């Protein structure tokens, strides 16, 4: 057995503390929460002050911070456990079981204006199966996927009135994908949507092969073999009708990412019988969806804060299918594929509480509830974004008026899905987030 996969993918921005672009799926491909304060409260974020992670959710809540500056340095440790079982062919355990995600945020409030910069992992999904499992389809090679998306965020928040604030971010995004996929020739042929040139003429013969593969993967901790960049943004608002209540809402715009591409020889197609070709993979129009969120927070007592959010993630607008084009550098010609996805829109409910025990220690707890957005029949063991429930705990300790430490623990119990090929996919997670804050 090979060692567990341990991934640390960093943003290509050496002037900043970096954030890993790859994480395992939680709310679809989104994380269950950003920053340990929000995550400890089930991911609630729309109407609470939770540091610079606000720029990843509702940037208007940056206006809730005190005057001065704040620097947050965070580390996420994700522990997914995925297994795929095909009756009669055994169980394949994913070796992708430990993922590390650093993150960084800085914000300064001057009068009514708050501004800053941050680097956060947005989300992703992936698995890594050993060669001797049924996932290799007899090829004797690893199968794996690793999709990650990250953002550099430039936020601004404006205190319009003592009760009302607005905020926005401009997001520079990057995406990376590795994939090593095996299937029978007939199964791979069933995904073909178009062919051309010499490679296209060879496809009917490959359809009869016992196995066929598409491979593009690298060993870099910084990017996938196929990568792209683009832009997005968010809008948010916060309203405090009185000292006890806060309401907030945000809207995340659909991304404008370029097509992800490998180098001209960064991918291969191969099949049983000795067929092998080198070329380029293009992932066509992969985008991150719009998200609409609304929430409220109630300071029930001086010690007890209750918060609740509802989010609607428009997966159906971006995950109808997963489209790839392979352009041959050897034979010439191309083949286009589409992996059906047909994701449904997802409603996420975040419920949390925080109890300030004294002036230094705060305890938190919450739940994060959502449905699996992928139709069961179409769940691919390489992309099992199927987790539904999350139970969270958190704590914060203030060492001084200027320094504090926060942490959170998320437990996602096992979700089980049987797809249209009879493969039973199970997925559970244990995740940790840690953050040190320094105020100036």
Buried (B, 14 or more C-beta within 10 A) or exposed (E): EEEEBEBBBBBBBEEBBBBBBBBBBBBBBBBBBBBBBBBBBBBBBBBBBBBBBBBBBBBBBBBBBEEEBBBBBBBBBBBBBBBBBBEEEEEBBBBBBBBBBBBBBBBBBEEEEBBBBBBBBBBBBBBBBBBEBBBBBEBEBBBBBBBBBBBBBBBBBBBBEEEBBBBBBBBBBBBBBBBBBBBBBEBBBEBBEEBBBEBBEBBEEBBBBEBBBBBBBBEEBBBBBBBBEBBBBBBBBBBBEEEEEBBBBBBBBBBEBBBBBBBEEBBBBBBBBEBEBBBBBBBBEBBBBBBEBBBBBBBEEEEEBBBBBBBBBBBBEBBEBBBBBBBBBBBBBBBBBBBBBBBBBBBBBBBBBBEBEEEEEBBBBBBBBBBBBBBEEBBBBBBBBBBBBBBBBBBBEBEEEEEBBBBBBBBBEEBEBBBEEEBBBBBBBBBBBBBBBBBE
